[in-house]
Amino acid sequence: MSDRFVHINELLELEKTTKVKARESFNSGKQSLDDYIKKFAKNASKKGVGQTHTLITETPLKLIGYYTLSSLSIQKSLIAKLSSFPAPEIPGMLMARLAIDSSEQKKGFGKKILVHALTKIEQISVDAAIKIIVVDALDQEAKNYYLQFGFIEFDDEPMKLFMSIETVRKVLVSM
């Protein structure tokens, strides 16, 4: 099985060409994540509020997983560990969702997608101000997953996690 990453717009074009509705058959086991890719990702991309990147196989067309990125800024006061940052807001990137189809879970695709997302964010950080990556863990299982890669809890929001771009660089070297 050969897989590759494509932007949501390319996936939509592949669905038209092949007449396979890869998004419709996607099932991560988490309704909110399934609904997002099926109902909202296309419009979010079009409106510029979230860009979704998908991992697919082409023969046959199948959506293995996806993640969504959006820019953000966080009040410095929310993260004591970054109190020395020289501005009142910390520029960052929100990794809004990360989901794997249930038939492909526990096969290393989560890590593959996370590495792709971190790599993309690190590349963007060379040209744009990104100090942190933020994730909102959907549940304790997701939180535990992110913690193992070095994400840290926000001071007052235990399901909101962050990683500095410097840590991202270290993590990518070690993966």
LINRA-V177908 format. One record per helix or strand. SS is the DSSP state (A for helix, B for strand). FROM is the first residue (numbers start at 1). TO is the last residue. Records with the same first field share a line. If there is no record, write none. Layout:
SS->FROM-TO + FROM-TO
This chain:
B->3-7 + 51-58 + 61-75 + 89-100 + 132-136 + 152-153 + 160-164
A->8-18 + 31-47 + 76-78 + 80-82 + 102-104 + 109-127 + 140-147 + 165-174
